Amino acid sequence: MLQNSLSFHQSSVSLEIIGLPDYSNNENKGQISIISDWKLNIIGKPLIEGKIDHLGQIMDAFYIYSSLIITNEKPLYESKLIDIKADNLYIHNIVLKSSKPEVRPLIIKIGNSLLSDIINCFDQLNESSKVRIKKSRFFNSMPKKVIFPLNNKVKFFNFFLPPFISICSLVLFSSTLIYFFNPIENKEKKELINKK
């Protein structure tokens, strides 16, 4: 039986999902519910691939790590399968560990743009209607102190930023009108017109 393959692309990163539809649930031929393999291809980096169990753990790792960057906490994620930590503000070290003892860990360095592209591919996979995958455990297991500061910051800026910009624009526009408008000159012009 031929397996289906779906790809998700973002700039220099592509994620390929390989598997079969679940015919017991009357799925279409193009669906993938039984994932056999996946491949994460980053241009200029070694190919990352594995089974479905690994995919869920790696997606969780990237989501948690990126949330730590956003919330200004120390960006460090460690597990049995993958470690991600910041080298500096722009470079991130990824260590992928094999379950086989004779296989050495794969170490990859990526920048912020590649990190963003990887997250985008995972987002596309999560939102795809053609692939049935368990949603990332990240959002369910994420501590409240990480979730709520993000929401509060967004609500705060959405509430106060537009009025603040409006007031600044009004003050700027008014000050330019006051600068160009001189009531004494206008009075003299009227007197000259009346004399004629």
Backbone as ProteinMPNN parsed JSONL, in Angstrom:
{"seq_chain_A": "MLQNSLSFHQSSVSLEIIGLPDYSNNENKGQISIISDWKLNIIGKPLIEGKIDHLGQIMDAFYIYSSLIITNEKPLYESKLIDIKADNLYIHNIVLKSSKPEVRPLIIKIGNSLLSDIINCFDQLNESSKVRIKKSRFFNSMPKKVIFPLNNKVKFFNFFLPPFISICSLVLFSSTLIYFFNPIENKEKKELINKK", "coords_chain_A": {"N_chain_A": [[0.848, -1.189, 0.0], [0.602, 2.181, -0.89], [2.103, 4.912, 0.731], [1.043, 8.086, 2.024], [2.321, 11.402, 1.579], [2.933, 14.476, 3.009], [3.932, 17.878, 2.846], [5.209, 20.693, 4.629], [6.134, 23.991, 4.342], [8.423, 26.652, 5.082], [10.222, 29.294, 4.252], [13.493, 28.498, 4.651], [13.077, 26.001, 5.712], [11.604, 22.771, 5.8], [8.981, 20.502, 6.542], [8.228, 17.167, 6.431], [5.639, 14.845, 6.414], [4.878, 11.467, 6.675], [2.651, 8.835, 6.012], [-0.376, 6.901, 6.563], [-3.921, 6.891, 5.711], [-6.645, 6.445, 8.054], [-8.575, 3.964, 7.43], [-10.581, 2.694, 8.778], [-12.003, 4.682, 9.965], [-13.288, 5.782, 7.843], [-11.763, 7.594, 6.259], [-10.432, 9.908, 3.781], [-8.391, 9.122, 0.864], [-6.229, 10.84, 0.741], [-5.682, 11.655, 3.316], [-3.741, 11.67, 6.399], [-3.449, 9.751, 9.124], [-2.243, 7.754, 10.461], [0.83, 8.029, 11.278], [3.931, 7.236, 10.004], [6.578, 8.032, 9.538], [8.595, 11.027, 9.797], [10.193, 13.986, 8.56], [12.426, 16.58, 9.126], [13.716, 19.121, 7.407], [16.304, 21.299, 7.255], [17.8, 23.845, 5.545], [21.193, 23.528, 4.786], [21.776, 22.152, 7.097], [22.022, 19.045, 8.998], [19.727, 16.356, 8.206], [16.791, 15.867, 10.111], [15.02, 13.26, 11.502], [12.463, 10.826, 12.369], [10.294, 8.767, 14.431], [6.721, 8.893, 15.199], [6.42, 9.296, 17.979], [8.721, 10.698, 18.664], [8.348, 13.053, 17.227], [6.231, 14.454, 18.519], [7.458, 15.056, 21.008], [9.599, 16.638, 20.201], [8.292, 18.803, 18.993], [6.962, 19.851, 21.258], [9.228, 20.607, 22.726], [10.338, 22.706, 21.143], [8.195, 24.557, 21.172], [7.938, 25.148, 23.933], [10.5, 26.149, 24.493], [10.591, 28.436, 22.796], [8.572, 29.945, 23.98], [9.741, 30.552, 26.407], [11.727, 32.29, 25.573], [10.176, 34.467, 24.717], [8.943, 35.279, 27.106], [11.036, 36.31, 28.493], [12.403, 34.664, 30.203], [15.034, 32.431, 31.336], [16.186, 30.948, 28.505], [16.074, 27.7, 28.196], [15.846, 24.311, 27.546], [15.563, 20.972, 28.466], [15.616, 17.481, 27.907], [15.165, 13.862, 27.655], [15.356, 13.328, 24.99], [15.88, 15.719, 23.521], [17.792, 18.723, 23.783], [17.676, 22.206, 24.138], [19.26, 25.261, 24.053], [20.201, 28.704, 24.594], [22.879, 30.174, 22.908], [23.616, 32.792, 22.596], [21.925, 35.953, 22.135], [21.181, 35.519, 19.518], [21.866, 33.0, 18.536], [21.074, 29.557, 18.761], [21.515, 26.492, 20.403], [20.967, 23.176, 19.52], [20.604, 19.972, 20.704], [20.224, 16.785, 19.717], [19.369, 13.692, 20.935], [20.03, 10.259, 20.596], [18.175, 7.221, 21.098], [19.607, 4.963, 20.908], [22.523, 3.641, 22.25], [25.05, 3.627, 20.958], [25.012, 5.639, 19.108], [26.063, 8.868, 18.467], [25.177, 12.108, 19.874], [23.369, 14.521, 17.896], [24.365, 17.687, 17.027], [23.206, 20.899, 16.469], [23.392, 24.23, 15.338], [21.336, 27.05, 15.265], [19.903, 30.107, 13.965], [17.795, 32.939, 14.913], [15.938, 33.317, 12.816], [15.747, 30.789, 11.595], [14.773, 29.328, 13.75], [12.259, 30.509, 14.027], [11.168, 29.752, 11.533], [11.029, 26.947, 11.824], [9.182, 26.699, 13.937], [6.989, 27.789, 12.616], [6.499, 25.838, 10.628], [5.723, 23.71, 12.285], [3.403, 24.843, 13.324], [1.842, 24.987, 10.988], [1.481, 22.249, 10.555], [-0.006, 21.554, 12.858], [-2.356, 22.948, 12.307], [-3.293, 21.817, 10.001], [-5.791, 20.216, 8.068], [-5.517, 17.849, 6.83], [-3.856, 16.148, 8.158], [-4.035, 14.114, 10.934], [-3.145, 14.618, 14.076], [-2.07, 14.314, 17.424], [-2.665, 17.136, 19.342], [-0.198, 19.48, 20.398], [1.198, 18.876, 23.576], [2.116, 20.983, 24.917], [0.556, 23.39, 25.368], [-1.319, 22.503, 27.19], [0.211, 21.651, 29.358], [1.629, 23.842, 30.055], [2.836, 26.113, 32.45], [0.814, 28.362, 34.462], [1.936, 30.838, 34.999], [3.448, 31.329, 32.749], [1.579, 31.435, 30.686], [-0.368, 33.515, 31.297], [1.056, 36.078, 31.603], [1.699, 36.656, 28.91], [-0.843, 37.011, 27.682], [-1.833, 39.168, 29.207], [-0.006, 41.223, 28.587], [-0.5, 41.6, 25.859], [-3.237, 42.381, 25.906], [-3.022, 44.739, 27.398], [-1.444, 46.425, 25.7], [-3.101, 46.495, 23.427], [-5.268, 47.863, 24.459], [-4.338, 50.374, 25.46], [-2.538, 51.458, 23.597], [-3.677, 52.445, 21.007], [-5.276, 54.829, 21.814], [-3.198, 56.356, 22.921], [-1.483, 56.806, 20.732], [-3.246, 58.303, 19.153], [-3.629, 60.643, 20.71], [-1.002, 61.664, 20.767], [-0.649, 62.174, 18.022], [-2.603, 64.154, 17.638], [-1.644, 66.242, 19.293], [0.786, 66.789, 18.004], [-0.099, 67.591, 15.43], [-1.65, 69.847, 16.124], [0.298, 71.52, 17.251], [1.86, 72.104, 15.016], [0.059, 73.595, 13.481], [-0.316, 75.847, 15.128], [2.218, 76.919, 14.999], [2.436, 77.785, 12.315], [0.282, 79.525, 12.027], [-0.394, 82.928, 12.363], [-1.969, 85.324, 14.088], [-1.688, 88.13, 14.064], [-0.601, 88.886, 11.587], [-2.759, 88.196, 9.919], [-4.666, 90.074, 10.738], [-3.522, 92.462, 9.876], [-3.59, 92.028, 7.111], [-6.344, 92.065, 6.634], [-6.912, 94.729, 7.252], [-5.519, 96.045, 5.201], [-6.961, 95.191, 2.984], [-9.476, 96.273, 3.516], [-8.892, 99.013, 3.385], [-8.476, 99.396, 0.704]], "CA_chain_A": [[0.0, 0.0, 0.0], [1.386, 3.406, -0.985], [1.92, 5.851, 1.829], [0.879, 9.493, 1.654], [3.363, 12.299, 2.06], [2.55, 15.89, 2.999], [5.044, 18.746, 3.224], [4.912, 22.039, 5.119], [7.342, 24.76, 4.04], [8.566, 28.046, 5.487], [11.554, 29.789, 3.87], [14.565, 27.516, 4.497], [12.743, 24.802, 6.494], [10.437, 22.0, 5.35], [8.609, 19.374, 7.391], [7.512, 16.164, 5.644], [4.929, 13.845, 7.215], [4.605, 10.291, 5.856], [1.783, 7.906, 6.71], [-1.561, 6.344, 5.898], [-5.217, 7.255, 6.29], [-7.296, 5.43, 8.887], [-9.749, 3.564, 6.651], [-11.642, 2.268, 9.699], [-12.782, 5.896, 10.244], [-13.769, 6.268, 6.537], [-11.005, 8.781, 5.847], [-10.052, 10.018, 2.369], [-7.084, 8.559, 0.511], [-5.183, 11.841, 0.94], [-5.49, 11.934, 4.746], [-2.725, 10.923, 7.148], [-3.775, 9.594, 10.543], [-1.252, 6.819, 11.01], [2.113, 8.592, 10.843], [5.021, 6.258, 10.122], [7.854, 8.755, 9.566], [8.592, 12.464, 9.546], [11.527, 14.512, 8.26], [12.579, 18.032, 9.239], [14.859, 19.483, 6.577], [16.743, 22.69, 7.403], [18.841, 24.048, 4.532], [22.541, 23.668, 5.326], [21.899, 21.408, 8.356], [21.698, 17.618, 8.815], [18.314, 15.977, 8.21], [16.263, 15.352, 11.375], [13.883, 12.401, 11.21], [12.154, 9.893, 13.445], [8.943, 8.204, 14.524], [5.7, 9.817, 15.689], [6.681, 9.629, 19.391], [9.765, 11.725, 18.692], [7.82, 14.311, 16.687], [5.499, 15.163, 19.578], [8.4, 15.562, 22.002], [10.397, 17.721, 19.607], [7.404, 19.96, 18.855], [6.808, 20.414, 22.603], [10.491, 21.249, 23.097], [10.463, 23.979, 20.436], [7.164, 25.476, 21.657], [8.275, 25.591, 25.299], [11.715, 26.97, 24.405], [10.268, 29.745, 22.213], [7.784, 30.707, 24.956], [10.689, 31.057, 27.405], [12.385, 33.462, 24.973], [9.204, 35.572, 24.701], [8.656, 35.743, 28.468], [12.291, 36.8, 29.058], [13.0, 33.734, 31.155], [16.245, 31.81, 30.798], [15.751, 29.985, 27.493], [16.761, 26.419, 28.307], [14.948, 23.159, 27.59], [16.317, 19.723, 28.497], [14.841, 16.239, 28.042], [15.933, 12.675, 27.257], [15.477, 13.299, 23.534], [16.367, 16.968, 22.923], [18.163, 19.881, 24.611], [17.798, 23.457, 23.381], [19.658, 26.385, 24.907], [20.681, 29.869, 23.857], [24.301, 30.501, 22.925], [23.514, 34.235, 22.851], [20.609, 36.429, 21.708], [20.9, 35.21, 18.12], [22.215, 31.616, 18.196], [20.479, 28.557, 19.649], [22.118, 25.161, 20.272], [20.029, 22.055, 19.616], [21.266, 18.677, 20.849], [19.274, 15.677, 19.542], [19.977, 12.483, 21.484], [19.455, 9.008, 20.093], [17.891, 6.204, 22.115], [20.631, 3.921, 20.742], [23.718, 4.107, 22.973], [26.238, 3.77, 20.108], [24.848, 6.794, 18.219], [26.423, 10.126, 19.124], [24.157, 13.165, 19.723], [23.465, 15.432, 16.763], [24.385, 19.07, 17.526], [22.896, 21.867, 15.411], [23.252, 25.636, 15.743], [20.427, 27.785, 14.373], [19.625, 31.492, 14.319], [16.397, 33.276, 15.221], [15.066, 33.144, 11.65], [15.498, 29.354, 11.425], [13.896, 28.925, 14.856], [10.923, 30.965, 13.652], [10.697, 28.919, 10.415], [10.694, 25.625, 12.36], [7.919, 26.855, 14.678], [5.946, 28.005, 11.619], [6.172, 24.529, 10.036], [4.949, 22.967, 13.293], [2.073, 25.467, 13.36], [1.115, 24.528, 9.791], [1.099, 20.85, 10.798], [-1.082, 21.56, 13.859], [-3.571, 23.522, 11.732], [-3.666, 21.11, 8.779], [-6.958, 19.327, 8.139], [-5.179, 16.6, 6.154], [-3.081, 15.303, 9.068], [-4.588, 14.011, 12.284], [-2.056, 14.451, 15.026], [-2.42, 14.808, 18.762], [-2.193, 18.505, 19.514], [0.946, 19.597, 21.287], [0.912, 18.882, 25.017], [2.706, 22.209, 25.434], [-0.417, 24.349, 25.855], [-1.996, 21.938, 28.357], [1.133, 21.508, 30.48], [2.324, 25.096, 30.267], [2.445, 26.716, 33.722], [-0.013, 29.565, 34.336], [2.76, 32.053, 35.016], [3.915, 31.568, 31.385], [0.44, 31.756, 29.815], [-1.073, 34.762, 31.572], [1.772, 37.314, 31.269], [1.587, 36.94, 27.478], [-2.181, 37.546, 27.423], [-1.966, 40.478, 29.842], [0.765, 42.206, 27.828], [-1.215, 41.874, 24.603], [-4.444, 43.146, 26.232], [-2.605, 46.071, 27.829], [-1.055, 47.22, 24.532], [-4.269, 46.697, 22.568], [-6.184, 48.8, 25.096], [-3.781, 51.709, 25.668], [-1.728, 51.967, 22.501], [-4.375, 53.31, 20.046], [-5.546, 56.184, 22.317], [-1.934, 57.072, 23.117], [-1.042, 57.265, 19.398], [-4.177, 59.365, 18.73], [-3.326, 61.877, 21.461], [0.285, 62.178, 20.266], [-0.879, 62.727, 16.683], [-3.366, 65.386, 17.807], [-0.732, 67.262, 19.832], [1.739, 67.126, 16.949], [-0.816, 68.327, 14.397], [-2.029, 71.153, 16.685], [1.481, 72.366, 17.42], [2.286, 72.606, 13.708], [-0.872, 74.657, 13.086], [-0.014, 77.039, 15.928], [3.478, 77.454, 14.507], [2.231, 78.457, 11.038], [-0.788, 80.517, 12.1], [-0.022, 84.139, 13.085], [-3.165, 86.166, 14.03], [-1.354, 89.537, 13.812], [-0.489, 89.044, 10.137], [-4.104, 88.139, 9.352], [-5.341, 91.335, 11.045], [-2.94, 93.463, 8.983], [-4.091, 91.741, 5.764], [-7.731, 92.532, 6.581], [-6.889, 96.196, 7.237], [-5.11, 96.466, 3.871], [-8.067, 94.908, 2.072], [-10.534, 97.234, 3.821], [-8.453, 100.336, 2.909], [-8.673, 99.441, -0.763]], "C_chain_A": [[0.89, 1.248, 0.0], [1.069, 4.347, 0.172], [1.751, 7.264, 1.277], [2.034, 10.302, 2.238], [2.864, 13.735, 1.929], [3.723, 16.723, 3.493], [4.527, 20.111, 3.652], [6.204, 22.844, 5.012], [7.257, 26.159, 4.655], [10.013, 28.455, 5.238], [12.551, 28.644, 3.709], [14.312, 26.226, 5.272], [11.549, 24.103, 5.849], [10.246, 20.805, 6.279], [7.775, 18.42, 6.545], [6.925, 15.121, 6.593], [4.537, 12.699, 6.284], [3.729, 9.327, 6.652], [0.587, 7.482, 5.88], [-2.843, 6.907, 6.494], [-5.759, 6.107, 7.151], [-8.605, 5.047, 8.196], [-10.893, 3.099, 7.548], [-12.523, 3.445, 10.11], [-13.31, 6.544, 8.966], [-13.061, 7.551, 6.092], [-10.683, 8.738, 4.357], [-8.672, 9.412, 2.13], [-5.943, 9.535, 0.815], [-4.875, 12.167, 2.392], [-4.291, 11.161, 5.301], [-3.15, 10.926, 8.614], [-2.796, 8.672, 11.239], [0.104, 7.266, 10.475], [3.209, 7.553, 11.073], [6.377, 6.947, 10.256], [7.616, 10.251, 9.393], [10.032, 12.904, 9.324], [11.491, 16.032, 8.371], [13.861, 18.405, 8.518], [15.127, 20.975, 6.717], [17.907, 22.878, 6.439], [20.192, 24.294, 5.21], [22.773, 22.929, 6.633], [21.583, 19.945, 8.104], [20.192, 17.376, 8.907], [17.935, 15.422, 9.584], [15.04, 14.517, 11.035], [13.649, 11.449, 12.365], [10.738, 9.369, 13.35], [8.004, 9.229, 15.155], [5.932, 10.223, 17.147], [7.708, 10.746, 19.507], [9.227, 13.074, 18.225], [7.097, 15.117, 17.757], [6.424, 15.783, 20.606], [9.215, 16.731, 21.463], [9.544, 18.966, 19.414], [7.208, 20.638, 20.208], [8.052, 21.187, 23.011], [10.623, 22.624, 22.446], [9.433, 25.003, 20.917], [7.512, 26.014, 23.046], [9.481, 26.518, 25.268], [11.399, 28.367, 23.859], [9.43, 30.58, 23.174], [8.682, 31.279, 26.053], [11.445, 32.285, 26.877], [11.455, 34.673, 25.05], [8.984, 36.145, 26.088], [9.91, 36.188, 29.211], [12.836, 35.928, 30.175], [14.238, 33.128, 30.508], [15.844, 30.755, 29.782], [16.596, 28.714, 27.53], [15.717, 25.32, 28.409], [15.8, 21.903, 27.534], [15.37, 18.546, 28.67], [15.723, 15.076, 27.609], [16.22, 12.667, 25.763], [16.17, 14.526, 22.946], [16.7, 18.004, 23.996], [18.239, 21.091, 23.686], [18.202, 24.542, 24.376], [20.243, 27.495, 24.053], [22.188, 30.006, 24.022], [24.453, 31.984, 23.259], [22.128, 34.66, 22.361], [20.204, 35.936, 20.319], [21.118, 33.746, 17.739], [21.657, 30.669, 19.255], [21.108, 27.197, 19.347], [21.052, 24.094, 20.474], [20.85, 20.774, 19.68], [20.196, 17.596, 20.781], [19.963, 14.386, 19.952], [19.254, 11.251, 20.945], [19.194, 8.055, 21.259], [18.878, 5.046, 22.026], [21.944, 4.408, 21.354], [24.933, 4.346, 22.082], [26.165, 4.989, 19.176], [25.129, 8.079, 18.995], [25.338, 11.174, 18.919], [24.446, 14.048, 18.506], [23.352, 16.858, 17.298], [24.204, 20.019, 16.348], [22.815, 23.253, 16.028], [22.339, 26.327, 14.741], [20.273, 29.215, 14.878], [18.142, 31.709, 14.592], [15.468, 33.029, 14.038], [14.751, 31.669, 11.416], [14.589, 28.821, 12.532], [12.453, 29.304, 14.539], [10.338, 30.12, 12.521], [10.272, 27.532, 10.891], [9.355, 25.679, 13.087], [6.763, 27.027, 13.69], [5.531, 26.697, 10.951], [5.355, 23.683, 11.006], [3.533, 23.529, 13.408], [1.223, 25.019, 12.175], [0.631, 23.091, 9.967], [-0.078, 20.781, 11.768], [-2.41, 22.02, 13.267], [-4.076, 22.762, 10.505], [-4.867, 20.193, 9.016], [-6.658, 17.966, 7.51], [-4.379, 15.646, 7.033], [-3.749, 15.307, 10.43], [-3.452, 13.677, 13.227], [-2.54, 14.948, 16.378], [-1.833, 16.2, 18.907], [-1.086, 18.536, 20.555], [0.502, 19.644, 22.747], [1.371, 20.179, 25.652], [1.676, 23.142, 26.063], [-1.171, 23.833, 27.071], [-1.082, 21.901, 29.575], [1.857, 22.797, 30.824], [1.889, 25.738, 31.577], [1.719, 28.042, 33.523], [0.833, 30.822, 34.285], [3.345, 32.352, 33.64], [2.763, 32.006, 30.491], [-0.072, 33.174, 30.063], [-0.266, 36.036, 31.308], [1.682, 37.67, 29.794], [0.245, 37.58, 27.159], [-2.336, 38.942, 27.991], [-1.214, 41.558, 29.084], [0.032, 42.595, 26.546], [-2.45, 42.725, 24.869], [-4.086, 44.574, 26.616], [-2.273, 46.942, 26.623], [-2.237, 47.484, 23.609], [-5.219, 47.741, 23.141], [-5.628, 50.226, 25.137], [-3.026, 52.286, 24.476], [-2.492, 52.839, 21.509], [-4.727, 54.701, 20.588], [-4.272, 57.017, 22.496], [-1.423, 57.622, 21.785], [-1.94, 58.402, 18.909], [-3.868, 60.687, 19.414], [-2.015, 62.487, 20.977], [0.125, 62.817, 18.889], [-1.608, 64.06, 16.755], [-2.486, 66.525, 18.303], [0.243, 67.717, 18.758], [1.086, 67.977, 15.86], [-1.181, 69.732, 14.885], [-0.835, 72.075, 16.805], [1.987, 72.892, 16.079], [1.348, 73.71, 13.211], [-0.597, 75.956, 13.835], [1.255, 77.706, 15.422], [3.275, 78.265, 13.223], [1.18, 79.568, 11.087], [-0.35, 81.704, 12.959], [-1.203, 85.113, 13.0], [-2.876, 87.638, 13.724], [-1.253, 89.789, 12.311], [-1.857, 89.043, 9.48], [-4.855, 89.445, 9.577], [-4.841, 92.438, 10.106], [-3.439, 93.265, 7.547], [-5.519, 92.249, 5.609], [-7.79, 94.049, 6.504], [-6.5, 96.708, 5.841], [-6.25, 96.257, 2.865], [-9.175, 95.935, 2.271], [-10.173, 98.627, 3.314], [-8.676, 100.47, 1.411], [-10.156, 99.628, -1.051]], "O_chain_A": [[1.821, 1.352, 0.799], [-0.091, 4.544, 0.534], [2.254, 7.589, 0.202], [2.633, 9.933, 3.248], [2.424, 14.151, 0.857], [4.422, 16.339, 4.431], [3.542, 20.618, 3.114], [7.243, 22.433, 5.528], [6.187, 26.762, 4.738], [10.92, 28.008, 5.94], [12.471, 27.892, 2.738], [15.236, 25.437, 5.471], [10.602, 24.753, 5.406], [11.207, 20.186, 6.736], [6.74, 18.808, 6.003], [7.619, 14.587, 7.458], [3.937, 12.924, 5.232], [4.013, 9.032, 7.813], [0.544, 7.676, 4.665], [-2.858, 7.349, 7.643], [-5.37, 4.952, 6.984], [-9.62, 5.725, 8.358], [-12.05, 3.107, 7.128], [-13.655, 3.249, 10.552], [-13.729, 7.701, 8.98], [-13.703, 8.482, 5.605], [-10.664, 7.67, 3.746], [-7.892, 9.216, 3.061], [-4.824, 9.114, 1.11], [-3.912, 12.88, 2.675], [-3.884, 10.138, 4.75], [-3.202, 11.975, 9.256], [-2.55, 8.786, 12.439], [0.481, 6.924, 9.354], [3.392, 7.058, 12.185], [7.231, 6.486, 11.012], [6.57, 10.678, 8.904], [10.97, 12.286, 9.828], [10.632, 16.687, 7.781], [14.956, 18.054, 8.956], [14.298, 21.807, 6.35], [18.894, 22.147, 6.511], [20.317, 25.149, 6.087], [23.843, 23.053, 7.229], [20.942, 19.62, 7.104], [19.477, 18.101, 9.599], [18.663, 14.61, 10.154], [14.126, 14.994, 10.363], [14.508, 11.276, 13.23], [10.072, 9.507, 12.324], [8.436, 10.297, 15.59], [5.67, 11.368, 17.516], [7.578, 11.634, 20.349], [9.604, 14.116, 18.761], [7.319, 16.321, 17.889], [6.204, 16.916, 21.034], [9.486, 17.694, 22.179], [10.019, 20.078, 19.646], [7.278, 21.864, 20.301], [7.96, 22.281, 23.569], [10.977, 23.597, 23.113], [9.753, 26.183, 21.056], [7.389, 27.214, 23.296], [9.491, 27.552, 25.936], [11.879, 29.366, 24.393], [9.558, 31.804, 23.189], [8.417, 32.365, 26.569], [11.762, 33.201, 27.636], [11.885, 35.77, 25.404], [8.852, 37.359, 26.243], [9.865, 36.419, 30.419], [13.631, 36.384, 30.997], [14.472, 33.28, 29.309], [15.222, 29.758, 30.15], [17.69, 28.663, 26.968], [14.816, 25.38, 29.245], [16.661, 21.772, 26.665], [14.438, 18.598, 29.474], [16.881, 15.27, 27.24], [17.202, 12.075, 25.316], [16.947, 14.412, 21.999], [15.982, 18.143, 24.986], [18.795, 21.013, 22.59], [17.562, 24.715, 25.414], [20.716, 27.264, 22.94], [22.707, 29.958, 25.136], [25.285, 32.379, 24.076], [21.25, 33.815, 22.191], [19.02, 35.935, 19.981], [20.601, 33.297, 16.716], [21.744, 30.921, 20.457], [21.221, 26.798, 18.188], [20.327, 24.104, 21.469], [21.688, 20.521, 18.815], [19.357, 17.493, 21.676], [21.001, 14.02, 19.401], [18.026, 11.219, 20.856], [19.897, 8.08, 22.269], [18.981, 4.241, 22.952], [22.423, 5.486, 21.002], [25.772, 5.184, 22.411], [27.155, 5.33, 18.528], [24.522, 8.344, 20.033], [24.644, 11.146, 17.902], [25.598, 14.285, 18.142], [22.364, 17.204, 17.945], [24.941, 19.959, 15.363], [22.244, 23.434, 17.104], [22.528, 26.215, 13.53], [20.482, 29.5, 16.057], [17.34, 30.779, 14.512], [14.336, 32.582, 14.223], [13.618, 31.326, 11.077], [13.738, 27.967, 12.285], [11.534, 28.513, 14.757], [9.149, 29.802, 12.539], [9.27, 26.996, 10.419], [8.497, 24.819, 12.886], [5.681, 26.477, 13.897], [4.342, 26.466, 10.728], [4.404, 23.016, 10.601], [2.574, 22.774, 13.571], [0.041, 24.71, 12.326], [-0.488, 22.753, 9.579], [-1.035, 20.043, 11.536], [-3.47, 21.543, 13.673], [-5.173, 23.037, 10.02], [-4.946, 19.492, 10.025], [-7.452, 17.034, 7.639], [-4.233, 14.47, 6.701], [-4.0, 16.364, 11.009], [-2.875, 12.59, 13.175], [-3.326, 15.891, 16.46], [-0.653, 16.42, 18.631], [-1.051, 17.718, 21.474], [-0.439, 20.352, 23.106], [1.049, 20.45, 26.809], [1.888, 23.637, 27.17], [-1.621, 24.624, 27.9], [-1.541, 22.096, 30.701], [2.621, 22.839, 31.788], [0.69, 25.898, 31.806], [1.967, 28.758, 32.553], [0.479, 31.778, 33.595], [3.707, 33.496, 33.366], [2.948, 32.86, 29.624], [-0.194, 33.954, 29.118], [-0.843, 37.011, 30.825], [1.598, 38.849, 29.448], [0.19, 38.582, 26.446], [-2.907, 39.816, 27.338], [-1.705, 42.678, 28.944], [-0.045, 43.772, 26.195], [-2.698, 43.689, 24.146], [-4.765, 45.517, 26.209], [-2.756, 48.07, 26.522], [-2.363, 48.581, 23.065], [-5.903, 48.432, 22.387], [-6.359, 51.182, 24.879], [-2.896, 53.506, 24.369], [-1.997, 53.917, 21.18], [-4.498, 55.686, 19.885], [-4.267, 58.224, 22.254], [-0.981, 58.768, 21.714], [-1.45, 59.362, 18.314], [-3.847, 61.734, 18.767], [-1.929, 63.702, 20.797], [0.694, 63.875, 18.619], [-1.278, 64.993, 16.023], [-2.568, 67.644, 17.797], [0.497, 68.913, 18.62], [1.661, 68.974, 15.421], [-1.036, 70.701, 14.141], [-0.926, 73.264, 16.503], [2.492, 74.012, 16.01], [1.805, 74.664, 12.581], [-0.639, 77.037, 13.249], [1.351, 78.934, 15.419], [3.882, 79.323, 13.064], [1.205, 80.468, 10.248], [0.016, 81.537, 14.123], [-1.428, 85.686, 11.934], [-3.737, 88.328, 13.177], [-1.762, 90.793, 11.815], [-2.091, 89.828, 8.56], [-5.603, 89.884, 8.703], [-5.627, 93.243, 9.606], [-3.684, 94.244, 6.843], [-5.869, 92.805, 4.567], [-8.616, 94.604, 5.778], [-7.074, 97.682, 5.352], [-6.456, 97.093, 1.985], [-9.753, 96.417, 1.297], [-11.052, 99.356, 2.857], [-9.025, 101.543, 0.92], [-10.556, 99.693, -2.213]]}, "name": "protein", "num_of_chains": 1, "seq": "MLQNSLSFHQSSVSLEIIGLPDYSNNENKGQISIISDWKLNIIGKPLIEGKIDHLGQIMDAFYIYSSLIITNEKPLYESKLIDIKADNLYIHNIVLKSSKPEVRPLIIKIGNSLLSDIINCFDQLNESSKVRIKKSRFFNSMPKKVIFPLNNKVKFFNFFLPPFISICSLVLFSSTLIYFFNPIENKEKKELINKK"}
